[in-house]
Amino acid sequence: MTVTKATIASEIQDQLDIQNKQSFDIVETLLEIIKKTLSSGDDVMVSGFGKFSVKDKKQRKGISY
C-alpha cells in the first residue's frame, strides 16, 4: 500500500475530527519542518518511526549519446 499525503491527511482528519483543510495544513507544516531541518544539515529523528538524514554521494557517470 502506498501512503500519500492525502492518505495521511485523511487519517488525521478522521482521528482528530477536524476539517479536511486543517488536516492538509498539518501534514504540509510537518513536511516543511522536516525539509527545513534536513536542509540545514541536521538529522530528523521521529521516535518509534525512524531517522532521516542527508548523505553526500559522489556523482555517477551518466550515459552520453
N, CA, C and O atoms as a Tripos MOL2 file, in Angstrom:
@<TRIPOS>MOLECULE
protein
  260   259    65     0     0
PROTEIN
NO_CHARGES

@<TRIPOS>ATOM
      1 N           0.8410   -1.1800    0.0000 N.3       1 MET1
      2 CA          0.0000    0.0000    0.0000 C.3       1 MET1
      3 C           0.8830    1.2400    0.0000 C.2       1 MET1
      4 O           1.8000    1.3550    0.8130 O.2       1 MET1
      5 N           0.6130    2.1480   -0.8930 N.am      2 THR2
      6 CA          1.3300    3.4070   -0.9570 C.3       2 THR2
      7 C           0.6430    4.4210   -0.0590 C.2       2 THR2
      8 O          -0.5710    4.6090   -0.1270 O.2       2 THR2
      9 N           1.4320    5.0690    0.7810 N.am      3 VAL3
     10 CA          0.8920    6.0890    1.6710 C.3       3 VAL3
     11 C           1.2300    7.4510    1.0730 C.2       3 VAL3
     12 O           2.3990    7.7760    0.8650 O.2       3 VAL3
     13 N           0.2090    8.2310    0.8030 N.am      4 THR4
     14 CA          0.3850    9.5510    0.2190 C.3       4 THR4
     15 C           0.0480   10.6270    1.2430 C.2       4 THR4
     16 O          -0.4490   10.3340    2.3310 O.2       4 THR4
     17 N           0.3240   11.8710    0.8810 N.am      5 LYS5
     18 CA         -0.0460   12.9770    1.7650 C.3       5 LYS5
     19 C          -1.5570   12.9850    1.9910 C.2       5 LYS5
     20 O          -2.0250   13.2740    3.0920 O.2       5 LYS5
     21 N          -2.3060   12.6710    0.9540 N.am      6 ALA6
     22 CA         -3.7640   12.6380    1.0690 C.3       6 ALA6
     23 C          -4.2230   11.5560    2.0420 C.2       6 ALA6
     24 O          -5.1640   11.7660    2.8080 O.2       6 ALA6
     25 N          -3.5650   10.4090    2.0130 N.am      7 THR7
     26 CA         -3.8940    9.3180    2.9350 C.3       7 THR7
     27 C          -3.6240    9.7340    4.3740 C.2       7 THR7
     28 O          -4.4470    9.5080    5.2620 O.2       7 THR7
     29 N          -2.4710   10.3400    4.5930 N.am      8 ILE8
     30 CA         -2.1130   10.7900    5.9360 C.3       8 ILE8
     31 C          -3.0920   11.8560    6.4120 C.2       8 ILE8
     32 O          -3.5700   11.8000    7.5450 O.2       8 ILE8
     33 N          -3.3910   12.8210    5.5570 N.am      9 ALA9
     34 CA         -4.3240   13.8990    5.9160 C.3       9 ALA9
     35 C          -5.7070   13.3390    6.2400 C.2       9 ALA9
     36 O          -6.3660   13.8050    7.1690 O.2       9 ALA9
     37 N          -6.1400   12.3500    5.4820 N.am     10 SER10
     38 CA         -7.4420   11.7350    5.7220 C.3      10 SER10
     39 C          -7.4890   11.0390    7.0740 C.2      10 SER10
     40 O          -8.4860   11.1390    7.7900 O.2      10 SER10
     41 N          -6.4150   10.3300    7.4310 N.am     11 GLU11
     42 CA         -6.3470    9.6580    8.7300 C.3      11 GLU11
     43 C          -6.3600   10.6710    9.8770 C.2      11 GLU11
     44 O          -7.0270   10.4710   10.8920 O.2      11 GLU11
     45 N          -5.6080   11.7640    9.6960 N.am     12 ILE12
     46 CA         -5.5980   12.8170   10.7170 C.3      12 ILE12
     47 C          -6.9880   13.4100   10.8660 C.2      12 ILE12
     48 O          -7.4610   13.6400   11.9790 O.2      12 ILE12
     49 N          -7.6350   13.6530    9.7440 N.am     13 GLN13
     50 CA         -8.9890   14.2090    9.7580 C.3      13 GLN13
     51 C          -9.9500   13.2940   10.5120 C.2      13 GLN13
     52 O         -10.7430   13.7640   11.3280 O.2      13 GLN13
     53 N          -9.8840   12.0080   10.2480 N.am     14 ASP14
     54 CA        -10.7760   11.0480   10.9010 C.3      14 ASP14
     55 C         -10.4960   10.9280   12.4000 C.2      14 ASP14
     56 O         -11.4200   10.9100   13.2120 O.2      14 ASP14
     57 N          -9.2120   10.8470   12.7570 N.am     15 GLN15
     58 CA         -8.8610   10.6190   14.1590 C.3      15 GLN15
     59 C          -9.0560   11.8490   15.0380 C.2      15 GLN15
     60 O          -9.3970   11.7230   16.2140 O.2      15 GLN15
     61 N          -8.8400   13.0410   14.4730 N.am     16 LEU16
     62 CA         -8.9720   14.2560   15.2630 C.3      16 LEU16
     63 C         -10.3120   14.9560   15.0650 C.2      16 LEU16
     64 O         -10.6090   15.9480   15.7300 O.2      16 LEU16
     65 N         -11.1110   14.4330   14.1480 N.am     17 ASP17
     66 CA        -12.4220   15.0080   13.8320 C.3      17 ASP17
     67 C         -12.3020   16.4950   13.5020 C.2      17 ASP17
     68 O         -12.9570   17.3430   14.1070 O.2      17 ASP17
     69 N         -11.4360   16.7840   12.5120 N.am     18 ILE18
     70 CA        -11.2340   18.1560   12.0640 C.3      18 ILE18
     71 C         -11.5460   18.2450   10.5740 C.2      18 ILE18
     72 O         -11.7740   17.2310    9.9150 O.2      18 ILE18
     73 N         -11.5520   19.4560   10.0560 N.am     19 GLN19
     74 CA        -11.8570   19.6590    8.6450 C.3      19 GLN19
     75 C         -10.6940   19.2000    7.7690 C.2      19 GLN19
     76 O          -9.5450   19.1430    8.2080 O.2      19 GLN19
     77 N         -11.0210   18.8790    6.5280 N.am     20 ASN20
     78 CA        -10.0470   18.3900    5.5630 C.3      20 ASN20
     79 C          -8.9080   19.4010    5.3760 C.2      20 ASN20
     80 O          -7.7410   19.0070    5.3510 O.2      20 ASN20
     81 N          -9.2200   20.6740    5.2460 N.am     21 LYS21
     82 CA         -8.2140   21.7180    5.0450 C.3      21 LYS21
     83 C          -7.2370   21.7570    6.2140 C.2      21 LYS21
     84 O          -6.0320   21.8960    6.0070 O.2      21 LYS21
     85 N          -7.7400   21.6360    7.4310 N.am     22 GLN22
     86 CA         -6.8730   21.6560    8.6130 C.3      22 GLN22
     87 C          -5.9060   20.4770    8.6100 C.2      22 GLN22
     88 O          -4.7310   20.6340    8.9400 O.2      22 GLN22
     89 N          -6.3960   19.3010    8.2390 N.am     23 SER23
     90 CA         -5.5370   18.1190    8.2360 C.3      23 SER23
     91 C          -4.4480   18.2430    7.1690 C.2      23 SER23
     92 O          -3.3110   17.8370    7.4060 O.2      23 SER23
     93 N          -4.7760   18.7970    5.9970 N.am     24 PHE24
     94 CA         -3.7690   19.0110    4.9580 C.3      24 PHE24
     95 C          -2.7400   20.0360    5.4200 C.2      24 PHE24
     96 O          -1.5510   19.8840    5.1390 O.2      24 PHE24
     97 N          -3.1790   21.0730    6.1220 N.am     25 ASP25
     98 CA         -2.2590   22.0760    6.6470 C.3      25 ASP25
     99 C          -1.2950   21.4630    7.6560 C.2      25 ASP25
    100 O          -0.1140   21.8120    7.6780 O.2      25 ASP25
    101 N          -1.7860   20.5610    8.4840 N.am     26 ILE26
    102 CA         -0.9330   19.8730    9.4620 C.3      26 ILE26
    103 C           0.1380   19.0560    8.7550 C.2      26 ILE26
    104 O           1.3120   19.1180    9.1200 O.2      26 ILE26
    105 N          -0.2630   18.2910    7.7450 N.am     27 VAL27
    106 CA          0.6840   17.4530    7.0010 C.3      27 VAL27
    107 C           1.7160   18.3270    6.3000 C.2      27 VAL27
    108 O           2.9100   18.0330    6.3630 O.2      27 VAL27
    109 N           1.2850   19.3920    5.6360 N.am     28 GLU28
    110 CA          2.2010   20.2850    4.9310 C.3      28 GLU28
    111 C           3.1740   20.9500    5.8960 C.2      28 GLU28
    112 O           4.3610   21.0690    5.5910 O.2      28 GLU28
    113 N           2.6900   21.3820    7.0490 N.am     29 THR29
    114 CA          3.5480   22.0080    8.0460 C.3      29 THR29
    115 C           4.5990   21.0300    8.5520 C.2      29 THR29
    116 O           5.7730   21.3840    8.6640 O.2      29 THR29
    117 N           4.1920   19.8140    8.8540 N.am     30 LEU30
    118 CA          5.1240   18.7950    9.3080 C.3      30 LEU30
    119 C           6.2110   18.5300    8.2680 C.2      30 LEU30
    120 O           7.3930   18.4630    8.6060 O.2      30 LEU30
    121 N           5.8160   18.3820    7.0130 N.am     31 LEU31
    122 CA          6.7930   18.1080    5.9550 C.3      31 LEU31
    123 C           7.7380   19.2890    5.7460 C.2      31 LEU31
    124 O           8.9220   19.0860    5.4760 O.2      31 LEU31
    125 N           7.2370   20.5130    5.8660 N.am     32 GLU32
    126 CA          8.0920   21.6970    5.7430 C.3      32 GLU32
    127 C           9.1150   21.7480    6.8710 C.2      32 GLU32
    128 O          10.2760   22.0850    6.6380 O.2      32 GLU32
    129 N           8.6950   21.4160    8.0920 N.am     33 ILE33
    130 CA          9.6240   21.3860    9.2220 C.3      33 ILE33
    131 C          10.7230   20.3540    8.9660 C.2      33 ILE33
    132 O          11.8980   20.6250    9.2120 O.2      33 ILE33
    133 N          10.3520   19.1900    8.4790 N.am     34 ILE34
    134 CA         11.3340   18.1370    8.1820 C.3      34 ILE34
    135 C          12.2910   18.6050    7.0890 C.2      34 ILE34
    136 O          13.5020   18.4290    7.2180 O.2      34 ILE34
    137 N          11.7660   19.2000    6.0130 N.am     35 LYS35
    138 CA         12.6180   19.6690    4.9140 C.3      35 LYS35
    139 C          13.5880   20.7490    5.3780 C.2      35 LYS35
    140 O          14.7710   20.7020    5.0410 O.2      35 LYS35
    141 N          13.1030   21.7180    6.1450 N.am     36 LYS36
    142 CA         13.9780   22.7930    6.6330 C.3      36 LYS36
    143 C          15.0710   22.2450    7.5390 C.2      36 LYS36
    144 O          16.2230   22.6710    7.4570 O.2      36 LYS36
    145 N          14.7160   21.3140    8.3900 N.am     37 THR37
    146 CA         15.6920   20.7260    9.3060 C.3      37 THR37
    147 C          16.7630   19.9660    8.5350 C.2      37 THR37
    148 O          17.9510   20.1040    8.8260 O.2      37 THR37
    149 N          16.3560   19.1680    7.5570 N.am     38 LEU38
    150 CA         17.3160   18.4130    6.7560 C.3      38 LEU38
    151 C          18.1910   19.3400    5.9140 C.2      38 LEU38
    152 O          19.3900   19.0960    5.7760 O.2      38 LEU38
    153 N          17.6130   20.3900    5.3550 N.am     39 SER39
    154 CA         18.3900   21.3000    4.5080 C.3      39 SER39
    155 C          19.4020   22.1080    5.3180 C.2      39 SER39
    156 O          20.3920   22.5910    4.7680 O.2      39 SER39
    157 N          19.1590   22.2580    6.6250 N.am     40 SER40
    158 CA         20.1160   22.9650    7.4760 C.3      40 SER40
    159 C          21.2610   22.0460    7.9140 C.2      40 SER40
    160 O          22.1940   22.4910    8.5830 O.2      40 SER40
    161 N          21.1900   20.7790    7.5410 N.am     41 GLY41
    162 CA         22.2580   19.8360    7.8510 C.3      41 GLY41
    163 C          22.0110   18.9840    9.0780 C.2      41 GLY41
    164 O          22.8380   18.1410    9.4250 O.2      41 GLY41
    165 N          20.8840   19.1920    9.7410 N.am     42 ASP42
    166 CA         20.5600   18.4060   10.9310 C.3      42 ASP42
    167 C          19.7720   17.1530   10.5470 C.2      42 ASP42
    168 O          19.1390   17.1070    9.4920 O.2      42 ASP42
    169 N          19.8170   16.1510   11.4020 N.am     43 ASP43
    170 CA         19.0240   14.9350   11.2180 C.3      43 ASP43
    171 C          17.6530   15.1240   11.8540 C.2      43 ASP43
    172 O          17.4730   15.9660   12.7340 O.2      43 ASP43
    173 N          16.6930   14.3310   11.3990 N.am     44 VAL44
    174 CA         15.3510   14.3380   11.9780 C.3      44 VAL44
    175 C          15.0950   12.9520   12.5350 C.2      44 VAL44
    176 O          15.1620   11.9620   11.8070 O.2      44 VAL44
    177 N          14.8010   12.8800   13.8270 N.am     45 MET45
    178 CA         14.5200   11.6150   14.4920 C.3      45 MET45
    179 C          13.0670   11.6210   14.9550 C.2      45 MET45
    180 O          12.6740   12.4380   15.7880 O.2      45 MET45
    181 N          12.2760   10.7010   14.4060 N.am     46 VAL46
    182 CA         10.8840   10.5430   14.8220 C.3      46 VAL46
    183 C          10.8460    9.2720   15.6610 C.2      46 VAL46
    184 O          10.9400    8.1610   15.1380 O.2      46 VAL46
    185 N          10.7080    9.4520   16.9520 N.am     47 SER47
    186 CA         10.7590    8.3360   17.8910 C.3      47 SER47
    187 C           9.7270    7.2680   17.5290 C.2      47 SER47
    188 O           8.5550    7.5770   17.3110 O.2      47 SER47
    189 N          10.1590    6.0360   17.4670 N.am     48 GLY48
    190 CA          9.2670    4.9330   17.1390 C.3      48 GLY48
    191 C           8.9970    4.7720   15.6520 C.2      48 GLY48
    192 O           8.2630    3.8740   15.2400 O.2      48 GLY48
    193 N           9.6020    5.6570   14.8370 N.am     49 PHE49
    194 CA          9.3610    5.5700   13.3900 C.3      49 PHE49
    195 C          10.6610    5.4430   12.6120 C.2      49 PHE49
    196 O          10.8480    4.4910   11.8540 O.2      49 PHE49
    197 N          11.5650    6.4130   12.8010 N.am     50 GLY50
    198 CA         12.8210    6.3340   12.0700 C.3      50 GLY50
    199 C          13.6020    7.6240   12.1080 C.2      50 GLY50
    200 O          13.1660    8.6330   12.6620 O.2      50 GLY50
    201 N          14.7800    7.5610   11.4960 N.am     51 LYS51
    202 CA         15.6780    8.7050   11.4450 C.3      51 LYS51
    203 C          15.8960    9.0910    9.9900 C.2      51 LYS51
    204 O          16.1510    8.2390    9.1380 O.2      51 LYS51
    205 N          15.7940   10.3840    9.7210 N.am     52 PHE52
    206 CA         16.0180   10.9050    8.3850 C.3      52 PHE52
    207 C          17.3030   11.7130    8.4020 C.2      52 PHE52
    208 O          17.5360   12.5040    9.3170 O.2      52 PHE52
    209 N          18.1370   11.5120    7.3880 N.am     53 SER53
    210 CA         19.3700   12.2910    7.2830 C.3      53 SER53
    211 C          19.7420   12.4300    5.8130 C.2      53 SER53
    212 O          19.3240   11.6440    4.9640 O.2      53 SER53
    213 N          20.5340   13.4500    5.5450 N.am     54 VAL54
    214 CA         21.0080   13.6970    4.1860 C.3      54 VAL54
    215 C          22.4370   13.1980    4.1060 C.2      54 VAL54
    216 O          23.2540   13.5020    4.9760 O.2      54 VAL54
    217 N          22.7450   12.4370    3.0720 N.am     55 LYS55
    218 CA         24.0960   11.9160    2.8840 C.3      55 LYS55
    219 C          24.6360   12.4060    1.5460 C.2      55 LYS55
    220 O          23.9340   12.3990    0.5350 O.2      55 LYS55
    221 N          25.8770   12.8240    1.5610 N.am     56 ASP56
    222 CA         26.5310   13.2300    0.3240 C.3      56 ASP56
    223 C          27.0220   11.9810   -0.3990 C.2      56 ASP56
    224 O          27.5660   11.0590    0.2080 O.2      56 ASP56
    225 N          26.8150   11.9810   -1.7040 N.am     57 LYS57
    226 CA         27.2920   10.8700   -2.5210 C.3      57 LYS57
    227 C          28.0750   11.4250   -3.6970 C.2      57 LYS57
    228 O          27.8590   12.5600   -4.1200 O.2      57 LYS57
    229 N          28.9750   10.6260   -4.2140 N.am     58 LYS58
    230 CA         29.7130   11.0040   -5.4120 C.3      58 LYS58
    231 C          28.7490   11.0350   -6.5960 C.2      58 LYS58
    232 O          27.7570   10.3080   -6.6420 O.2      58 LYS58
    233 N          29.0740   11.8940   -7.5370 N.am     59 GLN59
    234 CA         28.2730   11.9170   -8.7540 C.3      59 GLN59
    235 C          28.5100   10.6270   -9.5350 C.2      59 GLN59
    236 O          29.6100   10.0750   -9.5590 O.2      59 GLN59
    237 N          27.4450   10.1770  -10.1650 N.am     60 ARG60
    238 CA         27.5720    8.9870  -11.0070 C.3      60 ARG60
    239 C          27.7240    9.4300  -12.4450 C.2      60 ARG60
    240 O          27.2170   10.4770  -12.8480 O.2      60 ARG60
    241 N          28.4250    8.6230  -13.2070 N.am     61 LYS61
    242 CA         28.5840    8.9280  -14.6280 C.3      61 LYS61
    243 C          27.2930    8.6390  -15.3540 C.2      61 LYS61
    244 O          26.6700    7.5960  -15.1580 O.2      61 LYS61
    245 N          26.9050    9.5620  -16.1820 N.am     62 GLY62
    246 CA         25.7140    9.3720  -16.9820 C.3      62 GLY62
    247 C          26.0620    8.7920  -18.3380 C.2      62 GLY62
    248 O          27.2350    8.6170  -18.6690 O.2      62 GLY62
    249 N          25.0670    8.5060  -19.0950 N.am     63 ILE63
    250 CA         25.2710    7.9900  -20.4530 C.3      63 ILE63
    251 C          25.2170    9.1750  -21.4010 C.2      63 ILE63
    252 O          24.2520    9.9390  -21.4030 O.2      63 ILE63
    253 N          26.2480    9.3210  -22.1970 N.am     64 SER64
    254 CA         26.2480   10.4010  -23.2030 C.3      64 SER64
    255 C          26.0210    9.7960  -24.5780 C.2      64 SER64
    256 O          26.5710    8.7480  -24.9150 O.2      64 SER64
    257 N          25.2370   10.4490  -25.3260 N.am     65 TYR65
    258 CA         24.9180    9.9570  -26.6750 C.3      65 TYR65
    259 C          25.5680   10.7810  -27.7180 C.2      65 TYR65
    260 O          25.4070   10.5090  -28.9080 O.2      65 TYR65
@<TRIPOS>BOND
     1     1     2 1
     2     2     3 1
     3     3     4 2
     4     3     5 am
     5     5     6 1
     6     6     7 1
     7     7     8 2
     8     7     9 am
     9     9    10 1
    10    10    11 1
    11    11    12 2
    12    11    13 am
    13    13    14 1
    14    14    15 1
    15    15    16 2
    16    15    17 am
    17    17    18 1
    18    18    19 1
    19    19    20 2
    20    19    21 am
    21    21    22 1
    22    22    23 1
    23    23    24 2
    24    23    25 am
    25    25    26 1
    26    26    27 1
    27    27    28 2
    28    27    29 am
    29    29    30 1
    30    30    31 1
    31    31    32 2
    32    31    33 am
    33    33    34 1
    34    34    35 1
    35    35    36 2
    36    35    37 am
    37    37    38 1
    38    38    39 1
    39    39    40 2
    40    39    41 am
    41    41    42 1
    42    42    43 1
    43    43    44 2
    44    43    45 am
    45    45    46 1
    46    46    47 1
    47    47    48 2
    48    47    49 am
    49    49    50 1
    50    50    51 1
    51    51    52 2
    52    51    53 am
    53    53    54 1
    54    54    55 1
    55    55    56 2
    56    55    57 am
    57    57    58 1
    58    58    59 1
    59    59    60 2
    60    59    61 am
    61    61    62 1
    62    62    63 1
    63    63    64 2
    64    63    65 am
    65    65    66 1
    66    66    67 1
    67    67    68 2
    68    67    69 am
    69    69    70 1
    70    70    71 1
    71    71    72 2
    72    71    73 am
    73    73    74 1
    74    74    75 1
    75    75    76 2
    76    75    77 am
    77    77    78 1
    78    78    79 1
    79    79    80 2
    80    79    81 am
    81    81    82 1
    82    82    83 1
    83    83    84 2
    84    83    85 am
    85    85    86 1
    86    86    87 1
    87    87    88 2
    88    87    89 am
    89    89    90 1
    90    90    91 1
    91    91    92 2
    92    91    93 am
    93    93    94 1
    94    94    95 1
    95    95    96 2
    96    95    97 am
    97    97    98 1
    98    98    99 1
    99    99   100 2
   100    99   101 am
   101   101   102 1
   102   102   103 1
   103   103   104 2
   104   103   105 am
   105   105   106 1
   106   106   107 1
   107   107   108 2
   108   107   109 am
   109   109   110 1
   110   110   111 1
   111   111   112 2
   112   111   113 am
   113   113   114 1
   114   114   115 1
   115   115   116 2
   116   115   117 am
   117   117   118 1
   118   118   119 1
   119   119   120 2
   120   119   121 am
   121   121   122 1
   122   122   123 1
   123   123   124 2
   124   123   125 am
   125   125   126 1
   126   126   127 1
   127   127   128 2
   128   127   129 am
   129   129   130 1
   130   130   131 1
   131   131   132 2
   132   131   133 am
   133   133   134 1
   134   134   135 1
   135   135   136 2
   136   135   137 am
   137   137   138 1
   138   138   139 1
   139   139   140 2
   140   139   141 am
   141   141   142 1
   142   142   143 1
   143   143   144 2
   144   143   145 am
   145   145   146 1
   146   146   147 1
   147   147   148 2
   148   147   149 am
   149   149   150 1
   150   150   151 1
   151   151   152 2
   152   151   153 am
   153   153   154 1
   154   154   155 1
   155   155   156 2
   156   155   157 am
   157   157   158 1
   158   158   159 1
   159   159   160 2
   160   159   161 am
   161   161   162 1
   162   162   163 1
   163   163   164 2
   164   163   165 am
   165   165   166 1
   166   166   167 1
   167   167   168 2
   168   167   169 am
   169   169   170 1
   170   170   171 1
   171   171   172 2
   172   171   173 am
   173   173   174 1
   174   174   175 1
   175   175   176 2
   176   175   177 am
   177   177   178 1
   178   178   179 1
   179   179   180 2
   180   179   181 am
   181   181   182 1
   182   182   183 1
   183   183   184 2
   184   183   185 am
   185   185   186 1
   186   186   187 1
   187   187   188 2
   188   187   189 am
   189   189   190 1
   190   190   191 1
   191   191   192 2
   192   191   193 am
   193   193   194 1
   194   194   195 1
   195   195   196 2
   196   195   197 am
   197   197   198 1
   198   198   199 1
   199   199   200 2
   200   199   201 am
   201   201   202 1
   202   202   203 1
   203   203   204 2
   204   203   205 am
   205   205   206 1
   206   206   207 1
   207   207   208 2
   208   207   209 am
   209   209   210 1
   210   210   211 1
   211   211   212 2
   212   211   213 am
   213   213   214 1
   214   214   215 1
   215   215   216 2
   216   215   217 am
   217   217   218 1
   218   218   219 1
   219   219   220 2
   220   219   221 am
   221   221   222 1
   222   222   223 1
   223   223   224 2
   224   223   225 am
   225   225   226 1
   226   226   227 1
   227   227   228 2
   228   227   229 am
   229   229   230 1
   230   230   231 1
   231   231   232 2
   232   231   233 am
   233   233   234 1
   234   234   235 1
   235   235   236 2
   236   235   237 am
   237   237   238 1
   238   238   239 1
   239   239   240 2
   240   239   241 am
   241   241   242 1
   242   242   243 1
   243   243   244 2
   244   243   245 am
   245   245   246 1
   246   246   247 1
   247   247   248 2
   248   247   249 am
   249   249   250 1
   250   250   251 1
   251   251   252 2
   252   251   253 am
   253   253   254 1
   254   254   255 1
   255   255   256 2
   256   255   257 am
   257   257   258 1
   258   258   259 1
   259   259   260 2
@<TRIPOS>SUBSTRUCTURE
     1 MET1         2 RESIDUE 1 A MET
     2 THR2         6 RESIDUE 1 A THR
     3 VAL3        10 RESIDUE 1 A VAL
     4 THR4        14 RESIDUE 1 A THR
     5 LYS5        18 RESIDUE 1 A LYS
     6 ALA6        22 RESIDUE 1 A ALA
     7 THR7        26 RESIDUE 1 A THR
     8 ILE8        30 RESIDUE 1 A ILE
     9 ALA9        34 RESIDUE 1 A ALA
    10 SER10       38 RESIDUE 1 A SER
    11 GLU11       42 RESIDUE 1 A GLU
    12 ILE12       46 RESIDUE 1 A ILE
    13 GLN13       50 RESIDUE 1 A GLN
    14 ASP14       54 RESIDUE 1 A ASP
    15 GLN15       58 RESIDUE 1 A GLN
    16 LEU16       62 RESIDUE 1 A LEU
    17 ASP17       66 RESIDUE 1 A ASP
    18 ILE18       70 RESIDUE 1 A ILE
    19 GLN19       74 RESIDUE 1 A GLN
    20 ASN20       78 RESIDUE 1 A ASN
    21 LYS21       82 RESIDUE 1 A LYS
    22 GLN22       86 RESIDUE 1 A GLN
    23 SER23       90 RESIDUE 1 A SER
    24 PHE24       94 RESIDUE 1 A PHE
    25 ASP25       98 RESIDUE 1 A ASP
    26 ILE26      102 RESIDUE 1 A ILE
    27 VAL27      106 RESIDUE 1 A VAL
    28 GLU28      110 RESIDUE 1 A GLU
    29 THR29      114 RESIDUE 1 A THR
    30 LEU30      118 RESIDUE 1 A LEU
    31 LEU31      122 RESIDUE 1 A LEU
    32 GLU32      126 RESIDUE 1 A GLU
    33 ILE33      130 RESIDUE 1 A ILE
    34 ILE34      134 RESIDUE 1 A ILE
    35 LYS35      138 RESIDUE 1 A LYS
    36 LYS36      142 RESIDUE 1 A LYS
    37 THR37      146 RESIDUE 1 A THR
    38 LEU38      150 RESIDUE 1 A LEU
    39 SER39      154 RESIDUE 1 A SER
    40 SER40      158 RESIDUE 1 A SER
    41 GLY41      162 RESIDUE 1 A GLY
    42 ASP42      166 RESIDUE 1 A ASP
    43 ASP43      170 RESIDUE 1 A ASP
    44 VAL44      174 RESIDUE 1 A VAL
    45 MET45      178 RESIDUE 1 A MET
    46 VAL46      182 RESIDUE 1 A VAL
    47 SER47      186 RESIDUE 1 A SER
    48 GLY48      190 RESIDUE 1 A GLY
    49 PHE49      194 RESIDUE 1 A PHE
    50 GLY50      198 RESIDUE 1 A GLY
    51 LYS51      202 RESIDUE 1 A LYS
    52 PHE52      206 RESIDUE 1 A PHE
    53 SER53      210 RESIDUE 1 A SER
    54 VAL54      214 RESIDUE 1 A VAL
    55 LYS55      218 RESIDUE 1 A LYS
    56 ASP56      222 RESIDUE 1 A ASP
    57 LYS57      226 RESIDUE 1 A LYS
    58 LYS58      230 RESIDUE 1 A LYS
    59 GLN59      234 RESIDUE 1 A GLN
    60 ARG60      238 RESIDUE 1 A ARG
    61 LYS61      242 RESIDUE 1 A LYS
    62 GLY62      246 RESIDUE 1 A GLY
    63 ILE63      250 RESIDUE 1 A ILE
    64 SER64      254 RESIDUE 1 A SER
    65 TYR65      258 RESIDUE 1 A TYR
